Amino acid sequence: MIVGADMIYILMGVSGSGKTTVGQLLAKTLQCGFHDADEFHSAANKAKMHNGIPLTDDDRWPWLAAMRAAIDAARAEGRTHVFTCSALRQTYRDRLTPADGGVTFVYMKGDAAIIGGRLAERSEHFFNPALLQSQFETLEEPREALVLDIRQTPEALVQCILAGVQAQKGVAIAR
């Protein structure tokens, strides 16, 4: 079995942890598709976050269902695909994971000082940096995920993902 030939990667963590940057680079490296979870949010969800209002679980369920449908479609077609999603709680990760598994979570771990600095520099994004603390309060660190230190370069993080998956699965990475 070649890892990467039909895998689903989900890069998770709080906003500003580098999920999109690293996810896009991973998808480019693997020559596969990429979707950011923000693409699945409703306009109402984006407006709430822009205004500094945390989402409720009722806001999240349709968003997670839409992502899960995209995950299922990629798996049904046997396509490797990279997704990003905050997936802060285990219950959210459970909703994204098919019954037979098939999803590799990559936790982009960093502290509030580093991530807050990144958010302060970011423009043209609907996420209100005032919500960062609520994301850290909501975060349930994953039990089963590759854990990455976000202080590394995006290129180094992609190499960590590829090496970590290879070590976990005991097989070669298709590139």
Rosetta blueprint (number, residue, H / E / L):
1 M L
2 I L
3 V E
4 G L
5 A L
6 D L
7 M L
8 I E
9 Y E
10 I E
11 L E
12 M E
13 G L
14 V L
15 S L
16 G L
17 S L
18 G L
19 K H
20 T H
21 T H
22 V H
23 G H
24 Q H
25 L H
26 L H
27 A H
28 K H
29 T H
30 L H
31 Q L
32 C L
33 G E
34 F E
35 H E
36 D E
37 A H
38 D H
39 E H
40 F H
41 H L
42 S L
43 A H
44 A H
45 N H
46 K H
47 A H
48 K H
49 M H
50 H H
51 N L
52 G L
53 I L
54 P L
55 L L
56 T L
57 D H
58 D H
59 D H
60 R H
61 W H
62 P H
63 W H
64 L H
65 A H
66 A H
67 M H
68 R H
69 A H
70 A H
71 I H
72 D H
73 A H
74 A H
75 R H
76 A H
77 E L
78 G L
79 R L
80 T L
81 H E
82 V E
83 F E
84 T E
85 C L
86 S L
87 A L
88 L L
89 R L
90 Q H
91 T H
92 Y H
93 R H
94 D H
95 R H
96 L H
97 T L
98 P L
99 A L
100 D L
101 G L
102 G L
103 V E
104 T E
105 F E
106 V E
107 Y E
108 M E
109 K E
110 G L
111 D L
112 A H
113 A H
114 I H
115 I H
116 G H
117 G H
118 R H
119 L H
120 A H
121 E H
122 R L
123 S L
124 E L
125 H L
126 F L
127 F L
128 N L
129 P H
130 A H
131 L H
132 L H
133 Q H
134 S H
135 Q H
136 F H
137 E H
138 T H
139 L L
140 E L
141 E L
142 P L
143 R L
144 E L
145 A L
146 L E
147 V E
148 L E
149 D E
150 I L
151 R L
152 Q L
153 T L
154 P H
155 E H
156 A H
157 L H
158 V H
159 Q H
160 C H
161 I H
162 L H
163 A H
164 G H
165 V H
166 Q H
167 A H
168 Q H
169 K H
170 G L
171 V L
172 A L
173 I E
174 A L
175 R L
